[in-house]
Amino acid sequence: MTEEEPDKYVSSNELLARFIFYKSYLRQDLSVRPDAFIPHPWPDLSVTRHLSLSDTEIWKIGQAVQPSKPLLGRADFQAVIAQQLNLRVVADPVPGNPNHANIKDWPIGKPRQKSIAQEIAATVGKALKAPVDLA
């Protein structure tokens, strides 16, 4: 593990949220498909740390991520899941989301990434459905 600046450190017990905007990422029973966790074609997977946020605040951040698309849900999982798969979770605050983080060190190539994504999806189980009253 490489050293990060102290403010970049994400604890292994922190909860992370992966926002879901595509119906193809969810099964009918709201279980999350592995594709929701594949960063390809980008090098990193974008997530939001729950750190000091209420559930409503997390949903509002998710809604702002891609305002042109409806937020369908989110998949929550602990940072340790990614860390156990030899990935790093690094804080990367962005305007409007000081709790933004990136999951880094993915292998190159979608097939290798899918294998890791399958393991993450198996730990998540079902997504939380986005509330309809987020306005």
C-alpha positions, -999 to 999 in steps of 0.1 A, spaced: 0 0 0 14 34 -9 13 63 15 -14 89 10 -17 123 25 -35 121 59 -66 138 44 -67 113 16 -70 83 40 -102 63 39 -107 39 68 -116 3 59 -147 4 80 -162 34 61 -193 30 41 -192 39 5 -221 46 -19 -220 38 -56 -249 57 -73 -269 39 -99 -283 56 -130 -288 27 -154 -316 2 -152 -292 -24 -167 -272 -22 -134 -301 -35 -114 -321 -68 -115 -358 -66 -109 -353 -76 -73 -329 -47 -69 -298 -69 -66 -269 -51 -82 -252 -64 -113 -214 -64 -114 -213 -38 -143 -223 -12 -117 -188 -16 -103 -166 -17 -134 -147 15 -140 -140 8 -176 -133 30 -197 -121 52 -168 -91 42 -146 -110 47 -113 -144 40 -98 -162 70 -84 -179 66 -50 -191 88 -21 -181 83 15 -210 83 40 -187 101 64 -207 126 85 -236 127 60 -273 120 66 -291 96 44 -309 125 28 -276 143 21 -262 112 4 -292 110 -19 -290 147 -28 -253 142 -37 -263 113 -59 -290 133 -76 -264 160 -84 -239 136 -99 -257 132 -132 -286 157 -131 -298 148 -166 -304 112 -156 -328 99 -130 -311 84 -99 -324 49 -95 -306 38 -64 -273 33 -47 -252 4 -36 -235 7 -2 -205 -13 8 -176 -10 32 -142 2 19 -126 -29 33 -143 -49 5 -123 -30 -22 -92 -30 -1 -93 -68 3 -94 -70 -35 -61 -51 -37 -78 -18 -46 -72 15 -29 -99 39 -18 -86 74 -19 -105 106 -9 -109 129 -38 -132 158 -29 -149 176 -57 -172 207 -58 -205 198 -44 -192 165 -29 -165 168 -3 -169 131 4 -161 120 -31 -135 92 -34 -120 71 -61 -114 33 -60 -80 29 -77 -55 3 -89 -79 -16 -111 -63 -41 -134 -62 -32 -171 -89 -47 -192 -126 -51 -187 -126 -89 -182 -102 -86 -152 -122 -57 -138 -154 -77 -141 -140 -105 -120 -134 -80 -92 -167 -62 -98 -185 -96 -93 -170 -100 -59 -180 -65 -49 -216 -70 -62 -219 -102 -42 -212 -84 -10 -236 -56 -17 -267 -77 -23 -295 -53 -30 -294 -16 -39 -313 10 -20 -340 24 -42 -338 62 -46 -366 81 -28 -391 98 -51 -393 129 -30 -357 142 -34 -366 176 -48 
